């Protein structure tokens, strides 16, 4: 069964250099699409087995002889890079220090984010795991305060058009269809938030993107796992932290943007897509002196 994707051919092709291959079998162990298998002391390829080759690249990455190449599904031999030296890898203590230091930043210096820094954030975020390769995540980048504010104004117009549907009368009508939990959230959080954001925007204040100099909208094609853009956005926030930037996830935009067809056309977003999330970035205006410990609501070992 071939795995469909929104941006590549349904199957990739595997080539094995028989002169290099020692038939160690490592590639067949890590191949979970299962076109690779060991038979009669040789590595065989059958694209009709299970999911075929979806170009995860595991076989290429694990082969000690460099005997395997994979081409297709947005993957090529040029995508194989050397493994970083052990000394360059991040240990747990450094990783934890980065994570615990990160805060959601909503006050920024009026300083643009350099293009080289933006490229590094995107390069790091592109390494995020995905449900099915290749990545179907797409990123809409607003680089510069003018572009961010233009986007904020467009979102504000969507919010204004949504206020009627979020009125107490309409919410009561929808309650039997959306359930009590969704009704309570819409009534006590979403509707007041939309009112606040539109009112403050009309008063000349930006409580949506906080005058950030950079924003990125992470979304994905309808073929993607809904978590894919959220994971990529999380990687972007960690990359930004490592580069001296602050960031903040803005979850209120994507659900409204998903249903605004004129806006989707304006920004080249397919009508059918996974909504994802917006992340704002910038150089923090304040330096934090302490970190805050956080915890899960519950951890249960079964």
Secondary structure, DSSP 8 states (H G I E B T S, - for coil): -----SSS-S--EEEE-TTT-----HHHHH-SS--EEEETTEEEE-TTSTT------HHHHH-TT--EEEE-SS--GGG------GGGS--HHHHHHHHHH--B---B-S----HHHHHHHHHHHTTS--SSSS--EEEEEEESHHHHHHHHHHHHHHHHHHTTTTSHHHHHHHHHHHHHHHHHHIIIIIHHHHHHHHHHHHTT--SSSTT-SEEEEEEEETTS-TTHHHHHHHHHHHHHHHTT-EEEEETTTHHHHTT-HHHHHHTT--SSEEEEEEEEEE-BSS----------S-----
